[in-house]
Amino acid sequence: MTKKFRPKLTASIVQWALVDVAGMLLVAMGGFYLIKDQTFIPGFPSATSEAIAVALVGIGLIFMAAVKMLAEVMEQMPGTGQESATDEK
């Protein structure tokens, strides 16, 4: 029978999750400007090209954070042929 793997929440995963939230905020600010021509923060973004750049940076941050969080979880997974930490107890 296969045991379920439950990853541990580490400081590194929390940090990357915060980077992910920052990326989502940037995408939201850029998208809101492009769709409604309004801003959350007065004067930012101030032009269409700036809004596109902000949205692209946000998408990049989201992608980078997702990859790094996945790598952190993969490091925690027990390897093939190894006993998991829960089996040793």
Long-range contacts (C-beta under 8 A, 24 or more apart in sequence): 3-84, 3-86, 3-87, 5-77, 5-78, 5-84, 7-72, 7-73, 7-76, 7-77, 8-76, 10-72, 12-68, 12-72, 13-69, 13-72, 13-73, 16-65, 16-68, 16-69, 16-72, 17-65, 17-69, 19-61, 19-64, 19-65, 19-68, 20-61, 20-62, 20-65, 20-66, 20-69, 22-58, 22-61, 23-57, 23-58, 23-59, 23-60, 23-61, 23-62, 23-64, 23-65, 24-58, 24-62, 25-58, 26-54, 26-55, 26-57, 26-58, 26-61, 27-54, 27-55, 27-58, 27-59, 27-62, 28-58, 29-54, 29-55, 29-58, 30-54, 30-55, 30-56, 30-58, 31-55
